[in-house]
Amino acid sequence: MSTSIETLKSYVPALITRRLTSTPAPVISPFSERFAATVLLPTFPASPP
């Protein structure tokens, strides 16, 4: 049985898995959570003609 749970868990984002693990009650209303994130936007020099 744990194998099928692990398989299903692989399709669910980690953020949702952590939330369900900490509070297994059903979600009744919308909620928000904040977490730190970083975005990396590299710039490349224009290639010569």
C-alpha positions as CSV (number, residue, x, y, z in Angstrom):
1,M,0.0,0.0,0.0
2,S,2.8,2.5,0.8
3,T,4.1,2.0,-2.7
4,S,0.9,3.3,-4.3
5,I,0.9,6.3,-1.8
6,E,4.5,7.1,-2.7
7,T,3.6,6.9,-6.4
8,L,0.6,9.2,-6.0
9,K,2.7,11.6,-3.8
10,S,5.2,12.0,-6.7
11,Y,2.4,13.8,-8.7
12,V,1.6,16.3,-6.0
13,P,3.8,19.4,-5.5
14,A,5.9,19.4,-2.3
15,L,4.2,22.5,-1.0
16,I,0.8,20.8,-1.0
17,T,2.2,17.6,0.5
18,R,3.8,19.5,3.4
19,R,0.5,21.4,4.0
20,L,-1.5,18.2,4.1
21,T,1.0,16.6,6.4
22,S,0.9,19.4,8.9
23,T,-2.9,20.1,8.7
24,P,-4.8,17.1,7.3
25,A,-8.2,18.9,7.7
26,P,-10.0,19.8,4.4
27,V,-9.6,23.3,3.0
28,I,-12.8,25.2,3.5
29,S,-11.8,28.6,2.3
30,P,-9.0,30.0,0.2
31,F,-5.7,30.7,1.9
32,S,-2.2,32.0,1.1
33,E,1.2,31.1,2.2
34,R,4.5,33.0,1.8
35,F,7.8,31.4,1.1
36,A,11.2,32.7,-0.1
37,A,12.1,32.3,-3.7
38,T,14.7,33.5,-6.2
39,V,14.5,34.0,-9.9
40,L,17.6,34.0,-12.1
41,L,17.3,35.8,-15.4
42,P,20.6,35.5,-17.4
43,T,21.4,37.9,-20.1
44,F,23.4,36.9,-23.1
45,P,25.4,39.4,-25.3
46,A,24.1,39.8,-28.8
47,S,25.9,37.6,-31.3
48,P,28.0,39.3,-34.0
49,P,26.4,39.7,-37.4
